[in-house]
Amino acid sequence: MLRYLVFGTTFAFAAAAQPGPFQAFLLSQALTRGWRRTLPAAFAPLLSDGPIIALVLLVLTRVPAWLVTVLQGLGGVFLLYLAFGAWKTWCNYAALSFAPMGGGAQTVWKAALVNLLNPNPYLGWSLVMGPLLLKGWAETPAHGIALLLGFYGTLIVCTLGIISLFAGAGSLGPKVGRALVGISALALAGFGVYELSQAVRVFLVR
């Protein structure tokens, strides 16, 4: 059981530490909404990964390539939409930008959608976590549960730390906060363009 728990913990830490669209979204939300409104987003993978796990465990490593490509394209479009929202915040930025804006539930659903349209969780679950979960569950359900607890427990704790770190930047003043909002907009746009271009490239070479 300890082996599965350690693996889940290690894999989650590696996934949370790597920069990506989800982290860029958290940065944007933490700077514009504040840490209290953004903290619920740490639990977004619990919403988005359910359908992903069900799909991957159903077909395991036989997820069709075109589905991953379509999801990557949709994710790129959605990230560009989020980048546009961050850019508008940058244009109209003021110290009051850190006042509560909207509800935490809205942030959770947006974060879940970012994760759902990101092909990386599909690849991670089909190539790594999925086969290991099936193997551990076949040995004893406790092994599968240990893997899931280690993975999601670590992922949530690391994400909470990332949000707190990002939100703390807001106390450095409006100029720094506005600059970081601009950086988050560029990051979201960059990830969006990259994912969209990768999807288009795959379709063009076919």
C-alpha positions, -999 to +999 in steps of 0.1 A: +000+000+000+028+024+009+043+021-026+011+032-042+007+061-018+042+073-024+038+070-062+005+090-061+021+117-039+052+120-061+033+121-094+010+147-081+038+169-068+055+167-102+023+176-120+016+206-097+051+219-099+052+221-137+040+253-153+009+249-174-025+263-183-040+254-150-013+273-131-016+303-154-053+304-147-047+302-109-023+331-112-048+352-131-076+345-106-055+349-075-043+384-086-077+396-097-101+379-073-079+375-042-069+343-025-102+337-007-121+336-040-095+315-057-088+288-030-118+267-040-102+263-074-077+239-058-105+214-056-114+217-094-095+185-103-120+166-082-147+178-106-129+176-139-110+143-133-141+122-127-152+121-164-115+118-174-109+088-152-141+071-163-133+076-199-097+065-196-104+035-175-131+025-200-108+026-230-074+028-211-047+034-236-070+032-267-081+069-265-082+079-302-057+105-313-082+127-330-101+131-297-070+143-279-064+167-308-099+181-307-097+186-269-064+204-274-080+228-299-110+235-277-087+240-247-067+265-268-098+285-277-109+286-240-075+297-228-076+326-253-110+335-239-095+336-204-065+356-216-089+382-231-106+385-197-072+389-180-062+415-206-093+435-199-085+434-162-050+447-170-063+476-190-087+487-162-065+477-133-066+495-100-060+486-064-097+478-061-091+449-085-084+428-055-119+433-041-142+403-043-154+397-078-181+371-083-184+339-063-159+312-056-181+286-072-177+303-106-139+301-102-141+264-094-162+256-126-138+277-148-108+260-133-125+226-138-132+235-175-096+245-180-085+211-167-112+192-186-101+207-219-064+201-213-052+169-230-025+164-203-048+147-177-061+124-204-025+114-214-014+111-178-043+089-168-042+067-199-004+062-198+005+063-161-022+066-135-049+045-152-029+013-156-014+016-121-048+021-106-062-010-123-032-030-112-034-018-076-072-023-074-068-059-088-044-067-060-066-051-033-090-021-034-069-005-006-040-001-030-061+017-055-076+040-028-041+047-015-030+058-050-059+081-053-056+096-018-019+102-023-024+118-057-053+141-050-043+149-014-009+161-026-023+179-057-048+199-036-022+208-010+003+220-036-024+239-055-034+257-023+002+267-018+005+280-053-026+301-049-014+316-016+020+324-032+004+341-062-021+360-041+007+373-018+021+391-048-009+415-046+004+430-014+034+444-032+013+472-047-009+480-077+020+484-102+034+450-094-001+435-093-009+450-127+023+437-141+016+402-129-019+403-143-004+413-176+021+384-173-008+360-165-027+372-196+004+366-218+009+332-202-028+322-209-026+335-244+007+317-250-006+284-238-038+290-258-020+297-291+004+268-285-024+243-279-045+256-308-015+256-332-005+220-322-041+209-329-041+226-363-007+212-371-018+177-364-049+180-387-028+196-415-003+168-416-030+142-419 
